Amino acid sequence: MADWTRQLRPQCFDDVVGQAHLCAPEAPLRQLCESGALGHSFFYGPPGTGKTTLARIIASVMALPFYECNATSLKVEQLRKIFEQHRNTLQRPLIFIDEVHRLAKNQQEVLLPVMETNAVLVLGASTENPFFSLTAAMRSRSLLFELKALKHEALEALLERVIAQASLQVDDAAREYLLQSSGGDARAMLKLLEFASAIDLQVNLTMLKALRPTALNDGSSEAGVHYDLVSALIKSIRGSDADAAIYYLARLIEGGEPPEFIARRLVILASEDVGNANPQALTLTTSTMTAVSTIGYPEARIILAQTVIYLCGSPKSNAAYLAINKAQKAVRDGEILAIPETIQQHSQHYMYPHDFGGWVAQTYLSKPLHFVALKDIGYEKKMKAWFAALKESSH
């Protein structure tokens, strides 16, 4: 059976679909690469969006020896062997590390000297934002690029290319299922088509559903309907309309939506839209996520329904969502403050609040910044009053 995910892997920037912000002629990443000026870089994004492909293209365009590793099995000796092999050569190697967020501290420390001297070019990939797991020294020497989940149009272009090259016959219903059941994952789409074509070069919907009964994260059979249903569910809960929310939940379930995906969206909503107006919402949705992954359908539908109704009946606040957005924007805009000496790790002047009855006035920011604006809703109203009382007592 042919491995299309490898055979049909894009060989140049122009062949990549769905990542124009990185691969278009005017994209900074491509311009840096084609001018030979690209530095150490890390890519992150959903599975099957082209992170490894992009690394291979960069190696080809820059004409660098390519070494592909995985952080989960990478040994320091392997790195040192590559360094030694290219010590006196004119070409520096490109070391690509998948699952880069799993790099151990000692692995990062081995990479730092050669990254500093540019003796190698380090590229990494992860489905998570790797900057949270890399040391400050690694971050300061690197660029970060996000790959987006492939949209319907990008997947469709790729699918048509594959069908033509492999001389397959795929009916319209099967094409739509390939696109909508793959959740923006090109690899998943190609693998499903690959297995189906190994059975018969005339691919139909019945065959595909026998191989993949439910969508990866997508339960509709029409383009865009999945996203509209999820949006309608979230907005109905946000608007406290329990009947509407239950209806859209039923549509998602009947469309084959995995219960884990629905539960994850409810966990996000519990913090983004309910927040500290009802802190128990996050506890319940987290429990829901665990329960549905263990139990599965059909019973998982009851657990999801209970949680949806609870969220609809909860007071709503997006104060936490707004606060973290403002704080992150401040950091991105260069608001990097020195940590006051009194709260540094080994400070001798830190005042332990519990020694002062639970609270004591002291400086936690080297300059006043304000991000949190609590609302007079639910439990958040009590929190707001408590903060106000503390502030009053400090005067």
C-alpha positions as semicolon CSV with decimal commas, in nm:
position;residue;x (nm);y (nm);z (nm)
1;M;0,000;0,000;0,000
2;A;0,143;0,337;-0,103
3;D;0,227;0,584;0,173
4;W;0,076;0,898;0,025
5;T;0,154;1,114;0,325
6;R;0,520;1,076;0,228
7;Q;0,498;1,043;-0,149
8;L;0,277;1,348;-0,188
9;R;0,452;1,562;0,071
10;P;0,501;1,916;-0,072
11;Q;0,853;1,973;-0,200
12;C;0,851;2,353;-0,211
13;F;0,678;2,649;-0,047
14;D;0,435;2,690;-0,338
15;D;0,303;2,335;-0,289
16;V;0,204;2,392;0,075
17;V;-0,169;2,447;0,129
18;G;-0,334;2,649;0,403
19;Q;-0,027;2,825;0,542
20;A;0,003;3,133;0,320
21;H;0,114;3,346;0,617
22;L;0,432;3,135;0,623
23;C;0,474;3,010;0,267
24;A;0,353;3,285;0,034
25;P;0,633;3,471;-0,155
26;E;0,586;3,778;0,065
27;A;0,580;3,581;0,393
28;P;0,870;3,676;0,626
29;L;0,955;3,310;0,701
30;R;0,992;3,225;0,334
31;Q;1,192;3,541;0,262
32;L;1,432;3,467;0,546
33;C;1,470;3,111;0,427
34;E;1,530;3,198;0,062
35;S;1,789;3,459;0,159
36;G;1,967;3,209;0,384
37;A;1,902;3,426;0,689
38;L;1,653;3,209;0,880
39;G;1,752;3,155;1,242
40;H;1,654;2,889;1,494
41;S;1,278;2,849;1,476
42;F;0,996;2,658;1,640
43;F;0,667;2,565;1,475
44;Y;0,348;2,479;1,657
45;G;-0,004;2,394;1,550
46;P;-0,258;2,111;1,522
47;P;-0,157;1,767;1,388
48;G;-0,134;1,725;1,012
49;T;-0,086;2,093;0,927
50;G;0,262;2,062;0,775
51;K;0,518;2,128;1,049
52;T;0,757;1,849;0,946
53;T;0,697;1,926;0,579
54;L;0,791;2,288;0,638
55;A;1,116;2,185;0,809
56;R;1,206;1,959;0,514
57;I;1,135;2,237;0,264
58;I;1,353;2,478;0,461
59;A;1,638;2,226;0,460
60;S;1,599;2,185;0,084
61;V;1,579;2,556;0,006
62;M;1,877;2,639;0,228
63;A;2,064;2,328;0,104
64;L;2,145;2,203;0,453
65;P;2,201;1,843;0,571
66;F;1,878;1,738;0,742
67;Y;1,855;1,543;1,068
68;E;1,511;1,451;1,200
69;C;1,476;1,368;1,570
70;N;1,203;1,326;1,829
71;A;1,249;1,481;2,173
72;T;1,092;1,178;2,343
73;S;1,376;0,949;2,227
74;L;1,655;1,195;2,154
75;K;1,983;1,126;2,335
76;V;2,248;1,386;2,406
77;E;2,506;1,155;2,246
78;Q;2,314;1,174;1,917
79;L;2,339;1,552;1,919
80;R;2,708;1,549;2,000
81;K;2,771;1,300;1,718
82;I;2,601;1,534;1,467
83;F;2,800;1,831;1,599
84;E;3,128;1,640;1,566
85;Q;3,043;1,513;1,218
86;H;2,999;1,869;1,092
87;R;3,264;2,040;1,302
88;N;3,502;2,114;1,015
89;T;3,258;2,118;0,724
90;L;3,142;2,420;0,528
91;Q;2,774;2,331;0,569
92;R;2,603;2,353;0,903
93;P;2,342;2,083;0,965
94;L;1,972;2,145;1,019
95;I;1,849;1,955;1,325
96;F;1,472;1,918;1,331
97;I;1,323;1,810;1,665
98;D;0,962;1,694;1,680
99;E;0,768;1,709;2,010
100;V;1,013;1,983;2,103
101;H;0,811;2,079;2,412
102;R;0,940;1,753;2,565
103;L;1,306;1,852;2,544
104;A;1,472;1,794;2,879
105;K;1,674;2,073;3,037
106;N;2,004;1,890;2,978
107;Q;1,916;1,848;2,608
108;Q;1,846;2,220;2,581
109;E;2,176;2,300;2,753
110;V;2,366;2,088;2,499
111;L;2,200;2,274;2,212
112;L;2,262;2,624;2,348
113;P;2,634;2,662;2,261
114;V;2,589;2,555;1,898
115;M;2,276;2,768;1,868
116;E;2,473;3,066;1,999
117;T;2,751;3,017;1,741
118;N;2,508;2,915;1,466
119;A;2,711;2,600;1,410
120;V;2,376;2,429;1,351
121;L;2,028;2,545;1,260
122;V;1,771;2,414;1,508
123;L;1,406;2,379;1,409
124;G;1,143;2,233;1,637
125;A;0,778;2,134;1,610
126;S;0,499;2,070;1,856
127;T;0,121;2,056;1,878
128;E;0,163;2,277;2,187
129;N;0,318;2,620;2,210
130;P;0,679;2,517;2,289
131;F;0,782;2,854;2,427
132;F;0,621;2,766;2,759
133;S;0,848;2,462;2,800
134;L;1,173;2,601;2,660
135;T;1,424;2,783;2,876
136;A;1,459;3,158;2,850
137;A;1,799;3,108;2,685
138;M;1,643;2,895;2,409
139;R;1,355;3,139;2,359
140;S;1,583;3,439;2,326
141;R;1,772;3,274;2,040
142;S;1,468;3,162;1,843
143;L;1,165;3,260;1,639
144;L;0,818;3,114;1,688
145;F;0,575;3,040;1,405
146;E;0,219;2,910;1,434
147;L;0,062;2,679;1,174
148;K;-0,315;2,699;1,142
149;A;-0,563;2,412;1,122
150;L;-0,632;2,352;0,754
151;K;-0,961;2,503;0,640
152;H;-1,209;2,334;0,410
153;E;-1,073;2,505;0,097
154;A;-0,712;2,404;0,166
155;L;-0,805;2,043;0,238
156;E;-1,019;2,035;-0,076
157;A;-0,731;2,156;-0,293
158;L;-0,505;1,889;-0,147
159;L;-0,768;1,618;-0,187
160;E;-0,828;1,701;-0,553
161;R;-0,453;1,691;-0,617
162;V;-0,424;1,346;-0,458
163;I;-0,728;1,203;-0,639
164;A;-0,587;1,317;-0,973
165;Q;-0,235;1,187;-0,908
166;A;-0,356;0,849;-0,776
167;S;-0,623;0,807;-1,049
168;L;-0,900;0,739;-0,798
169;Q;-1,276;0,763;-0,835
170;V;-1,429;0,925;-0,528
171;D;-1,798;1,014;-0,525
172;D;-1,923;1,348;-0,393
173;A;-2,049;1,215;-0,059
174;A;-1,717;1,043;0,006
175;R;-1,523;1,360;-0,082
176;E;-1,732;1,563;0,162
177;Y;-1,683;1,307;0,439
178;L;-1,306;1,301;0,382
179;L;-1,299;1,678;0,418
180;Q;-1,536;1,714;0,711
181;S;-1,431;1,415;0,920
182;S;-1,060;1,495;0,928
183;G;-1,075;1,798;1,155
184;G;-0,828;2,009;0,957
185;D;-0,569;1,728;0,967
186;A;-0,432;1,662;0,617
187;R;-0,249;1,351;0,732
188;A;-0,568;1,200;0,875
189;M;-0,756;1,274;0,552
190;L;-0,489;1,116;0,332
191;K;-0,455;0,810;0,556
192;L;-0,828;0,742;0,543
193;L;-0,830;0,774;0,163
194;E;-0,518;0,559;0,142
195;F;-0,674;0,270;0,336
196;A;-0,999;0,296;0,142
197;S;-0,821;0,287;-0,194
198;A;-0,633;-0,023;-0,086
199;I;-0,974;-0,192;-0,080
200;D;-1,115;-0,041;-0,398
201;L;-1,004;0,242;-0,629
202;Q;-1,370;0,348;-0,642
203;V;-1,416;0,509;-0,301
204;N;-1,763;0,566;-0,156
205;L;-1,911;0,697;0,169
206;T;-2,008;0,354;0,304
207;M;-1,649;0,236;0,276
208;L;-1,512;0,545;0,450
209;K;-1,759;0,526;0,738
210;A;-1,674;0,160;0,788
211;L;-1,312;0,266;0,837
212;R;-1,382;0,584;1,037
213;P;-1,733;0,570;1,193
214;T;-1,709;0,912;1,358
215;A;-1,533;1,235;1,282
216;L;-1,203;1,318;1,448
217;N;-1,343;1,641;1,583
218;D;-1,614;1,711;1,335
219;G;-1,967;1,579;1,323
220;S;-2,130;1,733;1,019
221;S;-2,163;1,622;0,661
222;E;-2,180;1,971;0,513
223;A;-1,904;2,225;0,480
224;G;-1,910;2,475;0,765
225;V;-2,204;2,318;0,949
226;H;-1,983;2,169;1,218
227;Y;-1,835;2,505;1,311
228;D;-2,177;2,671;1,306
229;L;-2,321;2,405;1,539
230;V;-2,037;2,438;1,788
231;S;-2,069;2,816;1,773
232;A;-2,447;2,793;1,824
233;L;-2,402;2,565;2,126
234;I;-2,150;2,796;2,292
235;K;-2,350;3,111;2,219
236;S;-2,672;2,953;2,347
237;I;-2,503;2,860;2,675
238;R;-2,350;3,207;2,698
239;G;-2,700;3,347;2,646
240;S;-2,845;3,113;2,915
241;D;-3,094;2,952;2,674
242;A;-3,103;2,591;2,796
243;D;-3,350;2,465;2,533
244;A;-3,147;2,602;2,245
245;A;-2,823;2,467;2,394
246;I;-2,968;2,118;2,439
247;Y;-3,095;2,123;2,081
248;Y;-2,753;2,208;1,938
249;L;-2,593;1,952;2,166
250;A;-2,829;1,690;2,020
251;R;-2,737;1,800;1,665
252;L;-2,368;1,754;1,741
253;I;-2,422;1,414;1,903
254;E;-2,639;1,288;1,617
255;G;-2,377;1,414;1,373
256;G;-2,120;1,183;1,529
257;E;-1,931;1,447;1,730
258;P;-1,693;1,276;1,975
259;P;-1,803;1,345;2,335
260;E;-1,447;1,439;2,432
261;F;-1,446;1,727;2,185
262;I;-1,775;1,866;2,316
263;A;-1,652;1,831;2,676
264;R;-1,331;2,020;2,599
265;R;-1,532;2,309;2,457
266;L;-1,746;2,317;2,771
267;V;-1,434;2,333;2,991
268;I;-1,313;2,635;2,795
269;L;-1,653;2,801;2,823
270;A;-1,662;2,740;3,198
271;S;-1,362;2,970;3,240
272;E;-1,417;3,208;2,951
273;D;-1,787;3,282;3,000
274;V;-1,883;3,169;3,352
275;G;-1,555;3,227;3,531
276;N;-1,554;3,323;3,896
277;A;-1,919;3,417;3,886
278;N;-1,958;3,042;3,954
279;P;-1,618;2,876;4,016
280;Q;-1,782;2,532;4,046
281;A;-1,852;2,539;3,670
282;L;-1,487;2,462;3,596
283;T;-1,489;2,173;3,842
284;L;-1,802;2,021;3,691
285;T;-1,686;2,056;3,330
286;T;-1,346;1,905;3,413
287;S;-1,524;1,610;3,573
288;T;-1,744;1,586;3,266
289;M;-1,440;1,565;3,040
290;T;-1,303;1,275;3,245
291;A;-1,638;1,098;3,266
292;V;-1,729;1,106;2,897
293;S;-1,384;0,984;2,791
294;T;-1,429;0,682;3,018
295;I;-1,795;0,606;2,949
296;G;-1,850;0,705;2,585
297;Y;-2,180;0,706;2,400
298;P;-2,468;0,652;2,444
299;E;-2,456;0,732;2,818
300;A;-2,210;1,021;2,774
301;R;-2,494;1,221;2,616
302;I;-2,666;1,241;2,957
303;I;-2,353;1,372;3,128
304;L;-2,307;1,633;2,857
305;A;-2,672;1,738;2,882
306;Q;-2,647;1,782;3,260
307;T;-2,338;1,997;3,223
308;V;-2,486;2,210;2,945
309;I;-2,798;2,284;3,151
310;Y;-2,584;2,369;3,455
311;L;-2,374;2,612;3,252
312;C;-2,685;2,775;3,109
313;G;-2,817;2,827;3,463
314;S;-2,491;2,975;3,594
315;P;-2,423;3,348;3,632
316;K;-2,181;3,465;3,364
317;S;-1,860;3,666;3,380
318;N;-1,577;3,700;3,129
319;A;-1,355;3,897;3,369
320;A;-1,082;3,630;3,374
321;Y;-1,080;3,611;2,991
322;L;-1,050;3,989;2,959
323;A;-0,785;4,013;3,231
324;I;-0,545;3,757;3,082
325;N;-0,589;3,908;2,735
326;K;-0,494;4,252;2,867
327;A;-0,197;4,115;3,063
328;Q;-0,062;3,917;2,767
329;K;-0,095;4,220;2,540
330;A;0,101;4,426;2,791
331;V;0,380;4,167;2,792
332;R;0,386;4,145;2,412
333;D;0,400;4,524;2,395
334;G;0,718;4,522;2,605
335;E;0,583;4,578;2,955
336;I;0,851;4,363;3,123
337;L;0,888;4,474;3,485
338;A;1,166;4,391;3,726
339;I;1,041;4,164;4,004
340;P;1,048;4,354;4,337
341;E;1,330;4,233;4,561
342;T;1,089;4,155;4,845
343;I;0,918;3,874;4,650
344;Q;1,220;3,724;4,475
345;Q;1,302;3,364;4,556
346;H;1,562;3,416;4,827
347;S;1,447;3,750;4,963
348;Q;1,514;3,818;5,332
349;H;1,251;4,094;5,341
350;Y;0,943;3,907;5,225
351;M;0,647;3,945;5,463
352;Y;0,459;3,613;5,495
353;P;0,089;3,714;5,489
354;H;-0,013;3,432;5,725
355;D;0,206;3,588;5,994
356;F;-0,006;3,902;5,969
357;G;-0,352;3,747;5,993
358;G;-0,376;3,648;5,626
359;W;-0,287;3,974;5,452
360;V;-0,022;4,244;5,471
361;A;0,045;4,543;5,248
362;Q;0,361;4,498;5,040
363;T;0,472;4,563;4,681
364;Y;0,420;4,284;4,425
365;L;0,467;4,492;4,108
366;S;0,745;4,743;4,052
367;K;0,487;4,976;3,891
368;P;0,106;4,978;3,917
369;L;-0,071;4,777;3,647
370;H;-0,444;4,700;3,633
371;F;-0,592;4,410;3,438
372;V;-0,862;4,255;3,657
373;A;-1,210;4,412;3,654
374;L;-1,449;4,188;3,848
375;K;-1,823;4,214;3,795
376;D;-2,112;4,236;4,038
377;I;-2,233;3,888;3,940
378;G;-2,254;3,569;4,146
379;Y;-1,950;3,476;4,354
380;E;-1,745;3,736;4,169
381;K;-1,940;4,005;4,353
382;K;-1,807;3,866;4,683
383;M;-1,452;3,856;4,546
384;K;-1,481;4,216;4,433
385;A;-1,597;4,323;4,781
386;W;-1,311;4,129;4,944
387;F;-1,048;4,296;4,724
388;A;-1,205;4,636;4,794
389;A;-1,192;4,573;5,168
390;L;-0,822;4,482;5,148
391;K;-0,748;4,793;4,949
392;E;-0,935;5,007;5,199
393;S;-0,748;4,856;5,494
394;S;-0,413;4,947;5,338
395;H;-0,488;5,321;5,352
